[in-house]
Amino acid sequence: MLLRVPTSVSEARECLAEGAVLIGGATLLWATWQRDGFPALAMSLREVPEANVLEPTALGGAVVLQRVDDRVPDALRLAASRVGTGAVRRSATVGGNIVGSTLRCLLPAALVLDARATVLEPDGVRETDLAEAVAKRPVLLSLRWRTPVTSAFFKVAGDAGAEPPLVIASAVHAEDDGSHRLRAAVRDGYDVLEGSVTRTDDVEETLQALRATALGDLPPAAWDIVHAHIAASLP
């Protein structure tokens, strides 16, 4: 396997055009390649500046999870800190977790931030929503979002080898009309559900409105955990 390490988006685009397969932390890819065979050409984005941003409103796809710190909102920071072991977080990348994994622990946090994805394709760079990025699995250069008023993340303790544990992310955003909007996303098993409602002064009223969204499809036990977490995290 020949590994290319481009230093610019244009070089990375050339690699894609040549058929290069993206390799990030390769925590999931390695076992697959050992079983099915290694690609002839691979590339890493670790030297592409646009894929390594770490700012209050942006996070690069090539950033390893161990580097995600308090420069980003709490929901993303905490989500990254709860993925796997320290060894995994030192090699797994943001892009690999969101578009290269079936677990997608960071996806609920990115959804509640209303993040947009900047992706690289053979014909250029474009922006898209997270739903398309997850479905089509392009090369993720970065995520960008508006700064929320507050955000939170919670992951239920799980056992190794068991079904993925419940993951809950929430964020409150200031709207242009002066109101506040609550966004929440939950990973239940391998499914991710999300909902968005206007935040009122009555916490229970807000949560009942949230239950009327797609989050109402959660099993009662899961909803009870979501209810308790969001009620405790709302400002």
C-alpha positions in Angstrom: 0.0 0.0 0.0 1.3 3.4 -1.0 0.4 6.2 1.5 0.2 9.8 0.2 0.2 12.7 2.6 -1.0 15.8 0.8 -0.4 19.2 2.3 -3.2 21.1 0.6 -6.8 20.5 -0.5 -5.8 20.6 -4.2 -3.2 17.8 -3.6 -5.8 15.8 -1.7 -8.3 16.2 -4.5 -5.7 14.9 -6.9 -5.2 11.9 -4.7 -8.9 11.2 -4.7 -9.0 11.5 -8.5 -6.2 8.8 -8.6 -8.4 6.5 -6.5 -6.8 7.0 -3.1 -8.7 5.6 -0.1 -8.8 7.9 2.9 -7.0 6.7 6.0 -7.4 8.5 9.3 -6.8 6.9 12.6 -7.7 3.6 10.9 -9.0 2.1 14.1 -11.8 0.5 12.2 -10.2 0.2 8.8 -7.2 -1.9 9.8 -9.1 -5.0 10.7 -11.1 -4.8 7.5 -8.0 -4.4 5.4 -6.3 -7.3 7.1 -9.3 -9.4 6.2 -10.1 -8.2 2.7 -6.7 -6.8 1.5 -5.0 -3.4 1.6 -5.8 -0.8 -1.0 -3.1 0.1 -3.6 -3.2 3.8 -2.7 -4.3 5.5 0.5 -4.0 9.1 1.8 -4.0 10.9 5.1 -5.3 14.4 5.7 -3.0 15.0 8.7 -1.0 17.7 6.9 -4.0 19.5 5.2 -4.7 22.7 7.3 -8.4 22.8 6.5 -8.8 19.3 7.9 -7.0 20.2 11.2 -8.9 23.3 12.4 -9.7 23.3 16.1 -11.7 26.5 16.8 -14.8 27.7 18.8 -16.9 27.3 15.6 -15.0 24.7 13.6 -13.5 21.2 13.9 -11.4 19.4 11.3 -12.1 15.9 10.1 -8.5 14.9 10.6 -8.3 16.0 14.2 -7.8 13.0 16.6 -10.3 12.8 19.4 -7.7 13.2 22.1 -7.1 16.8 20.8 -10.7 17.9 21.0 -10.7 20.3 24.0 -12.6 23.2 25.5 -12.2 25.4 22.4 -15.3 23.6 21.1 -18.7 23.5 22.7 -19.2 21.1 25.6 -21.3 18.7 23.7 -18.5 17.9 21.2 -15.8 18.0 23.7 -17.5 15.6 26.0 -18.6 13.3 23.2 -15.0 13.0 22.0 -13.7 12.3 25.5 -16.2 9.4 25.9 -15.1 7.4 22.8 -13.3 4.2 23.5 -10.1 4.1 25.4 -7.2 6.6 25.6 -5.4 4.6 22.9 -8.4 4.8 20.6 -8.8 8.5 21.1 -5.1 9.1 20.3 -5.7 7.7 16.8 -9.4 7.9 15.9 -10.4 11.0 14.0 -13.5 13.2 14.0 -14.2 12.3 10.3 -13.7 8.6 11.0 -16.1 8.7 13.8 -18.9 10.6 12.0 -18.7 9.3 8.4 -16.5 6.2 8.8 -18.1 4.4 11.7 -21.5 2.8 12.4 -21.3 4.0 16.0 -21.0 7.8 15.3 -20.7 8.8 18.9 -20.0 12.4 17.8 -23.0 12.7 15.5 -25.6 13.6 18.1 -23.4 16.4 19.4 -22.8 17.7 15.8 -26.5 17.6 15.1 -27.6 19.6 18.1 -25.0 22.3 17.1 -26.8 22.4 13.7 -23.3 21.8 12.2 -22.7 21.8 8.5 -20.1 19.6 6.8 -17.4 20.7 4.4 -16.6 17.8 2.2 -14.0 17.0 -0.4 -14.9 15.2 -3.6 -13.0 14.5 -6.8 -14.6 17.5 -8.5 -14.0 19.9 -5.6 -15.0 21.1 -2.1 -18.6 21.8 -1.1 -20.8 22.2 2.0 -23.6 19.8 2.9 -25.7 18.8 5.8 -24.9 16.0 8.2 -27.6 13.7 6.9 -26.0 13.6 3.4 -22.5 13.3 4.8 -23.5 10.3 6.9 -25.4 8.7 4.0 -22.8 9.2 1.3 -19.6 9.1 3.4 -17.5 11.6 1.5 -14.1 12.9 2.8 -15.0 15.1 5.7 -12.7 18.2 5.8 -14.4 20.0 8.7 -17.6 20.8 10.7 -18.8 24.3 11.2 -21.5 25.7 13.5 -22.9 28.8 15.3 -21.9 29.1 18.9 -24.7 27.9 21.1 -25.9 29.5 24.4 -25.1 26.2 26.1 -24.7 22.5 25.2 -24.4 19.2 27.0 -23.7 15.5 26.4 -24.4 12.3 28.3 -23.4 8.7 27.5 -24.9 5.8 29.5 -22.3 3.3 30.8 -22.1 0.3 28.6 -20.4 -3.1 28.5 -17.8 -4.1 25.9 -19.3 -6.1 23.1 -22.8 -5.1 24.0 -25.2 -3.0 22.0 -24.0 0.7 21.8 -25.1 2.6 24.9 -27.6 5.4 24.8 -26.0 8.8 23.9 -27.8 12.1 24.5 -26.7 15.5 23.3 -28.5 18.8 23.7 -27.9 22.5 22.9 -29.8 25.8 23.3 -29.4 28.3 20.5 -30.4 32.0 20.4 -32.7 32.9 17.5 -32.8 36.1 15.6 -36.2 37.0 17.1 -34.9 36.8 20.6 -36.3 33.4 21.4 -34.3 30.3 22.3 -34.4 26.9 20.5 -33.6 23.6 22.1 -32.1 20.9 19.9 -31.7 17.4 21.1 -30.3 14.2 19.5 -30.2 10.7 20.8 -28.3 7.6 19.6 -30.4 4.6 20.6 -28.6 1.4 19.5 -27.4 2.3 16.0 -30.2 4.8 15.3 -29.9 8.5 15.8 -33.1 10.5 16.4 -33.3 14.3 16.8 -35.8 17.0 17.7 -36.0 20.8 17.9 -38.5 23.0 19.9 -38.8 26.5 21.2 -37.4 26.7 24.7 -39.9 28.2 27.1 -39.5 29.2 30.8 -41.4 26.0 31.8 -39.0 23.1 31.6 -41.7 20.4 31.6 -43.6 22.2 28.9 -40.5 22.4 26.7 -39.7 18.7 27.3 -43.3 17.6 26.5 -43.0 19.6 23.2 -39.7 17.8 22.5 -41.4 14.4 23.1 -43.8 15.3 20.3 -40.9 15.3 17.9 -39.1 12.2 16.5 -37.7 11.7 20.0 -41.2 10.5 21.0 -40.3 7.2 19.2 -37.8 6.3 21.9 -38.7 3.5 24.3 -40.1 4.7 27.6 -37.0 3.8 29.6 -34.8 5.6 27.1 -37.1 8.7 27.2 -36.9 8.8 31.0 -33.1 9.1 30.8 -33.3 11.7 28.1 -35.9 13.7 30.1 -33.8 13.6 33.2 -30.6 14.6 31.4 -32.1 17.5 29.5 -34.0 18.8 32.4 -30.8 18.9 34.5 -28.8 20.6 31.7 -31.2 23.3 30.6 -30.1 26.8 31.7 
